[in-house]
């Protein structure tokens, strides 16, 4: 999904209009409601969950009763979600999940992450609106990281496209964060089949792992994608605690990403709280 010039490009080439400032609260471009990050989006998450669980499209009145929201507020929220391709308004004036939401789960990603993709998307949208940088959710697959739900502006198209391919975990901030969570000793990366690691690399990763466990953040220039720098924070998804990395990325020559650290940590916390009851 690509954001740029107040429009969004969804996989497949379909263009949608980005919501205008202030329309729909936290989704308004460049504007966010006060309060904890993610708090206003829990309502949107509840709406998406209700539509996902429904056996048929739901009318505005039916959905308002299910999610316990005023019809006027719900209508404004659905207008924004529809503009983003996350929901669809049928000719019968009922609503169902949109194809744009389903496409955010990248092909080849773990099945569980695909199922959770629709739930994480509202939080990623808010993080994108706050940072205007590449944002995504990374998961560990063997010794590689796979990114899903990637959102980006036109100026980041090349870097974002590169993230659609699996990235060696030890070469990225997201991968090092997930490896630091999954294993205590970086030497195990070599045992697991990670190529090209020298003893010096292992020592450097060991220090990096200690810093990651202390701060909860991983910051690194990609050794796999030229010109990309990443900042990643850990998030546990749903009741089973599936581990993933929420990522903000940018061109290495742009502003230091570390200024986005608190927003990233707040987003990870909001996702965990929002998905507490997700199986």
GIHUCOR-V524423 format. One record per helix or strand of 2 or more residues. SS is the DSSP state (2 for helix, 1 for strand). FROM is the first residue (numbers start at 1). TO is the last residue. If there is no record, write none. Layout:
# GIHUCOR-V524423
ss=SS from=FROM to=TO
ss=SS from=FROM to=TO
This chain:
# GIHUCOR-V524423
ss=1 from=2 to=4
ss=1 from=7 to=9
ss=1 from=15 to=17
ss=2 from=25 to=27
ss=2 from=41 to=53
ss=1 from=58 to=59
ss=2 from=60 to=67
ss=2 from=71 to=83
ss=1 from=87 to=89
ss=1 from=94 to=97
ss=2 from=99 to=102
ss=2 from=111 to=131
ss=1 from=134 to=141
ss=1 from=144 to=153
ss=2 from=154 to=162
ss=1 from=167 to=168
ss=2 from=169 to=171
ss=2 from=173 to=182
ss=2 from=187 to=191
ss=2 from=199 to=215
ss=1 from=217 to=221
ss=1 from=228 to=237
ss=1 from=242 to=251
ss=2 from=257 to=274
